[in-house]
């Protein structure tokens, strides 16, 4: 099954120095992040989605520091930025797991990624509420809380613990709720354990760190996925979209897992068939 290698930086950019600069910026932002836990919604962004004032404040601060220190353009969740499919660009999610964060649930974090021509190069996931900081670059290994982590060993799906993305049985779109529920049921029969944490960054970071053996994410936003994608690749894991195609910032979803587990996941998901065939009748959920 397909899994993409990460992007390659221009020769004049040092991934170790970029990681050090980015880590220092996230360290500086941590106290402010912690002070905002429980912050209410400030701006509604769509159905059941919102941003707090801390999202905007942290993105401004982190983006300005990144641009100044590295001279590389920044694209953020709240304020946008340059095209992520061309050149070298930072991607920032100031608060991933915003619903958790606003509710005071300690599963949320700050996400950073560097992408080149749409491919993940390096990533950082700071999870202050869990006491975990992950950083790494493709080909350079994974570090958690300053300690180099071992490369992910091959695993079997039957012994795996997986994180599963959000779903609502009545939801529509590319991966309708009925399709997600069917997938959840099949995974429940084939895996050791399933977990729903409500934070893509958390899911992907713990997959890279080996606390989880894989994760399935239905969202397509680069700010949610790119940093964790880089971490999983740095740790020797595999990534693709749900259909098994190589992952990039334009992908509609992401499946990340340890070697072995990834291929089994993609095979199982493929047997479910076309996601669109699971679209529920409108009248059923009115």
PyMOL commands that set and color helices and strands:
alter all, ss='L'
color gray80, all
select helices_A, chain A and resi 15-35+53-70+98-103+157-159+177-190+200-209+222-234+261-270+275-278+282-285
alter helices_A, ss='H'
color red, helices_A
select strands_A, chain A and resi 43-46+49-51+74-76+88-96+109-116+119-127+132-137+141-144+147-148+161-164+193-195+214-217+238-240+254-257
alter strands_A, ss='S'
color yellow, strands_A
deselect
rebuild
show_as cartoon
